[in-house]
Amino acid sequence: MSITDKQIKKIEAFALHKYRNLDYPHNVNHAYRSVKLAIFLAKQEGANILICKLASLLHQYHPEESQKVEKFLQSIGLKKGLREQIVHCVESVARSTVHKAMTLEAKVVFDADKLQIIGPFGLVREVSHRIMTKKINFHTAVKETKELQEDIYTRLQTKTAKKLAAKPHKFTQKFFKIFEKWDKVDFN
């Protein structure tokens, strides 16, 4: 795979520009967490680390802006094969498009993003995102987050991600049961 350090730096700058304009749960820290998770998953699953790293950086463009990513990668002279693999990951990163993931790398990138929704970390991240950005009331934010966590947990693509998510997911399931009892003041 032929890529230069200069191209990698341009991809990182292009990606981070996107994150700098987003809300706190999707800021630059989310980009770096996604990369670290993608690298870890790629190593465990035997996926191409470079593709997973670059695609996880670019994943926030989501399928809706995959053509923008394609044009950018073409503009910096990225070879067609590598470009197509990265764009495929971006196109497959949403819940509505993950079924189109044809490569292990696309599955890894999906999981690297979605693992951040599961467990206590994901609970706080998603509730705060809904309250701050979407202006949703607290109870609706909690309800939506619970539903989202359940859905994402069932959609994880790799064995490693499923293993990583198991304990945090069980923890938040217990949390939601306790939360509902306290919210209703019903301890029967």
Phi, psi and omega in degrees: 000122186258114176209143181261162175299324179297317178296319179299316179296322178294320178297316179298315180297317178299315180294311184295331175301320179297312183295327182294341180261008183253171180293168184306313181295347180240025183279194183302325178299322177298320179299311183291324175298317179300317179296312181299316178295318180297318179296315179300310180298318181300316179297316182291325186265349181081025179273165178289115185295318181299312179298315180298319180297309183292317181292324178292327174296322185268356189300333185291349173289339176058170182303326183300332182245022182296329178293327176296318178296315179304311181297319179297311181299325177292321182295335179264007174081022179291134182299148188305313183300312179294317179302313181297321180294319179293314180298322177301319178298316179296319180293336185258006190277348181270158176301325183282349183237355184299334178297344178271357183296113183260347183241155176298324180297318178297321179293320178297315181296318175304310182295321180299321177287312189284336176300336181282000177261338187269149174081187182302318179300312180296324178301308180296316181299312184287321177297313180297321178300315182292322180287313185286313189267315184269354179058038179271145179291163187304309184296320178294320179298318179294315180299312180297321180294318178301313180297318180297314181300318179298315181296312182297319181303321181284343183262356181305141191260335186245153178299320182296316179295318179299320179293315179298325186276341189303305182294311178301324180294315177299320180300313182288331174298317177296317179304312183298323177297314179295316179304313182296322178296315181291322180296322180267354186049053180231103186253021179279000000 
